[in-house]
Amino acid sequence: MKILLVYNPTAGNGKADKLLSKIKNEFNERKISVDLLKTSSPGNAVDLVKDADLSEYDGVVSAGGDGTMFESLNGYYLNTGKVKPPFGILPIGTGNAFVKDIGLKSGDWRSAINLIAGNKTRKVDVGKFRTGEKIYYYLNIIGLGFVADVNKLAQKLKIFGNLSYTIGVIDKIIFLRSYKVFLEIDGEKIERENIFVEVSNTRYTSNFLMAPTAEVDDGYLDVILLNKTSRRRMLQCLPKIFTGDHVTMDEVETFKAKKISVRTESPKELTPDGEMFGNTPLEIECLHQDIEVFGS
């Protein structure tokens, strides 16, 4: 077995670099040949995967956090080769929300290698979205409004790990603002005074159970809306996000959809899979079981 390993040495606040020798040894013990490509800058993983001859490999594996996964995935889709081996993730970054839905835990890279060594795969849905004139793909979530503002702050606080997102939530509640959003969800048009929109393929966003009924292979994306509310209610909502009980609140609406469009009166920044780029207007669709991943 031979894999292409796209490795972000700065993931997990530099912890990934210290893990590399152990990870290489683990692959070697499993008699898995590894072609290692280290990322050198933001966006580099896209080019590394896009330009690779994927026909040479039995798997393409992203080692890092959600950002490395997002870049590797987009390089995978930009790759023009006819042969596309399964896609895998070694969860060694600050955030690894997607792996929770394929039988792994954040940081448990040994179990991830077990899945690869056993060639255990499954097909999952992929979110395809357009912002401006460009098209991208995601496996986990895309959000705007409050969730994007929180993520932007959390990226500056990565030293605190997943706690950085909780700190970001509390900080942004203090400066809470609503905005008008116009959505079309599988042809149904709605307008809301909104706090955030999140379109999830998976249940988790960081350590928040944002979309408790989401399934990664059902052909639908889960749309979570938090509509205009008070700071006091937001503080009440915070502990509920860890359990998924926030979806029972009056201010929260949920939908399952194949196609979603989002417009706002002024452009809102987007956060796809923990990254920060792009703005509304936004078009999203679910590609049903469009990629084979190493997972259970």
LOPA-746435 format. One record per residue: z, x, y of N, C-alpha, C in turn. Coordinates in steps of 0.1 Angstrom, whole numbers, plus 5000, padded with zeros to 4 digits. Atoms other than C-alpha are relative to their C-alpha. Example, Ala and Ser with C-alpha at 12.3 -4.5 7.8 and 13.67 -1.06 7.14 Angstrom:
// residues 2
500050094988507851234955500050095012500049914989507151374989500849925011
***
This chain:
// residues 296
500050094988500050005000500050095012500149924987499150135035500149905011499850084988500249995068499850085013500149944986499550055105501349955007498750034993502950075122499950045015500149994986502850015159501550015005498549974998506250165171500350025014499549984986507950125204501350085000498849925000510450415207501049975010499150034989512050275238500749864997499450135003512949935221501550014997498650005002516549835219500750115009499449904991517350055249500050144995500249875006516050365231500650024986499449995014517850295198498950014990501150005010514450255181499650154997500449865002513650625186500950074990499049945010516850725167499849944986500250065013515950485139498750054992501349975006512450625133500150074987500049925012513350885107500549924988499550085011515350635086498949904996501150105003512450375088498950074992501049935008509950635077500450034986499549975013512150735048500049884991500050125007512550375038498649964994501450025004508750325037499650094989500449905010508350645018500649974986499350035013510950544991499349884994500750125005508950214987498650034996501449955003505750424982499049925009500950064990504250265013499550115010500649914990501850485033500049955014499950054986502350465070499150085010500749944988499950545099500849965012499150034989502350565128499350025014500549994986501150485164501249965009498950034990503850515191499449955013500550054987503450315222500550095011499749904989503550515254500349935013499850074988503650245281499849854998500250145002503749875287498549964999501450045003500549715273499350094991500649905008499750015252499749944986500250055014500249825219498849914999501250095000497449585228498850094996501149915002494949875229500150074986499949935013496350055198499549914989500450095011495849745176498549965002501350044997492649635193498950104995500949905003490949965187500150064986499849955014492150025151499049944990500850065011490049985120501049944990499050075008492249725104499649984985500450015014490149725072500650114991499449895008491950045062501449974996498650025002495349875060500349874992499550125007497249625039501049925009499150074990499349525070500050075013499849954987499749565107501449965004498650034998503449595116500450055014499549974986504949575151501550034999498649965000508249765154500550015014499550004986510149685186500749865002499550134996511249365204498949905001501050114999509449045212498850045009501149954992507449225239499050084992500949925008506049475214499249914990500750105009505249185190498949935007501050084992503448995217498850095003501149914997501349295227499250034987500749975013500549385190499249884996500650125004499649025183498749985008501250014992497149015212499050104997500949895004495649345202499349954986500550055013495249185167498949905002501050114997493348885181498850065007501249944993491149115203499250094991500749915009490249335174498849924994501350075004486649255164499750024985500249985014486949365128500049884992500150115008486049125101501349984991498850005009489149215080501250005008498750004993492549115093501149994990498950015010495449205070501249935006498950074995498849035073500750085011499349954988500949085105501550004997498649995003504549205102500850055012499149974989507549265124501250084995498749945002510349525122500949975012499250054988513049365145501050105004499149904996514549665162500150005016500050004985514349555199501249925005499050084994516649375223500049854996500250145004515249035215499049994988500950025011513648935182500249864995499850145003513748555182499149954989500950055010510648495161500450024986499749975014511948665130501049914994499050095005514748415127499449884992500750115006512148155116499250054988500749965012510648375089500950084990499049955010513848465070500650135003499449874997515048765089501049995011499149994989517748865114499650115009500349894991517349065145500850124996499449885004518049425137499950044986500049985014517649385100498650054995501349945003514649615096499850034985500149985015515449695059499549884993500550125007514949335049498649975004501450014996511749335069499150094991500749915008510549635049499949944986500050075013511549445017498949904999501050105000509249165026498650064999501349935000506349405033499850074986500249935013506949605001499749904989500350115010506949274981498849925003501250074996503849164999500249855001499750154999505548835006499649955014500650054987503548645032500049855001500250144998503148305047499149985012500850034988500848145072500849925010499350074989502248035106499149975011500850054988501047865137500150115011500149914989500048055168499749925013500250064987500247945204498950085008501049944992497048015224500049945014499950064987497247985261499050085010500949954990495048035292500850005013499549994986496348155326499050085008501149944993493848235352498749994992501249995008490648345335500250064986499849925012492348515306500749914989499450075011493448395271500950094993499149925007496448515253500649924988499550075012498348435220501550035000498649975002502048405212500549944987499450055012504248345182501349925003498750054998507548245198500049895010499950104989507648065232499250045012500549974986506148035266500849905009499250084991508247905295499750035015500149984986508347855332501149935007498950054993510847765359501250084997498749945003514447835351500050104989500049905011513748005318499350135003500749884996511348245333500850085010499149934990513748325362501150074992499049945008516448395336499550124993500549885007514248625316499750115009500349894991513148815346501250085004498849934998516748895354500550074988499549945012517648955318499350144997500749885002514949225316500650125007499349894993516949425342501350034995498649985005520149385322499950024985500149995014518849485288501150094993498949925005521749725284501049924993499050105006523849415275499449934988500550065012521549315246499749855003500250154998521248935240500949945010499050054990524248885263499350005014500749994987521848975292499449865003500550134997520248625288501149905004498950084996523548455290500550025014499749964987524348645321499049955010501150054992520948555335500149855002499850144999521648185328501049965011498950034990524948185347499650035014500449964987523448365376499049905006501050094994520448135380500549865002499450134997522647825378500549995014499549994986524147935411498949965010501150024991520747925427499049894995500850105006519447615409499149935009501050084993516247455422499149934991501050075007514047185409498650015006501450004995510247155413499249894993500850105005507546905407499050064990500949955010505546955375499249884995501050105005502446765362499650054986500449965014501846775324499149904994500850095009499346645300500350054986499649975013500646635265499349924990500950075009498046545239499449885006500650104993496346335265500949915008499150084992499446165279500450085013499749944987499946245316501449965005498750034994503446275330500350095011499649924988505046395362501549995000498549995000508646515365500550095012499349904992511046675389500850084991499649925011511846965367500850125003499349874999514147265361499350104991500949915008512147425332499249924990500950045011509347375308500050114990500249905010509347555275499249944989500850055011506747525248500250104989499549915011508147665215499249984987500550005014506547755182501250024991498949985008509947855169501349935005498850074996513447725171500850085010499249924991515048015189499350065012500449924989514748165223501250105002498949915001516848485222501049944990499150055009520048355207500349855003499950144997519548005221499249914990500750095009518647725197499249895008500750084990516147585222499249884994500950105006513847385199500549974986499450015014516047275169499149944990500850065010513347075152498650074998501349935001510447325156499850064986500449945013508647445125498850095003501149904997506347755126498749974993501250025008503747605103499649855000500350145001503547235111498849955008501250034992500547245135500449945013499550054987502647135165500850115007499149934991504347305194501049915005498950084995507647175206500250025015499949994985507747095244501449955003498750034995511247105259500049995015499950024986511746965294501449985004498750034994514946995314499749955014500350064988514546765343501250015010499049974989516446765377501449964996498650025004520146795372500950085010499149934991523246925389500550144994499549875005524847275386501149974990498950035009527847105369499549964987500650045013525646945343499450124993500649885007523847275337501150084993498949925006527147445330500549934987499750075012527947165305498950024990501149985009524547215290500050144993500149865005524947595285500650014985499649985014527147585253499249924990500850085010524947315238498750064996501249945003521947535239500250094988499849915012523547765213500049924987499950095012523847465189498849914998501150095000520747275198500349865005499650134995522746975211499549965014500550034987521247005245498949895000501150095001518346795233500449855000499450145000520646485232500349965015499650034986521346505270498949925007500950094993519746245293498950085008501049924992518046525314499050074992500949925009516246675284499149914993501050075007513046545270499350104990500749925010511246675238498749934996501250065005507746625226499450104989500749915009505646765197498549985003501450024995502046835207499150124995501049915003498847015198499450075012500649944988497547065233500949965012499150024988499547095266499450075012500449944987498447155302501249985010498950004990500947235330499550045013500349974986500447225367501249995009498950014990502847285396499450015014500550014986502547235433499750145006500249864997502947615438500150084987500049935012502347875412501450044995498849975007505147935387499850124990500149895010505648265368500249954986499950045014505248245330500850114993499449905009507348415303499649974986500450015014505448435270500650114991499449915009507448585242500850115007499249904993509848755266499450095010500749934990507148905288500049935013500150074987506648825325498650035005501249994993503148765336499249874999500850124999500648495345500749895008499550114992501148175365499449874996500650135001500547805364498850005010500150105011498247625360499850074986499949955014498547675322499449904990500550085011496647545292500550074987499549955013498147575257499549924989500350075012497047485222500650064988499549955013498447525187498950034991501049965011496347715162500849994987499250045012497547565129499850114989500049905010498547835104498950105001501249924997496148075120500250154997499849865003497848405110500950014988499249975012499348545078501050105004499049914996502648715084500950044988499049965010505148905062501249925003498850084997507948655059500349914988499650095011509748405037500249865005
***
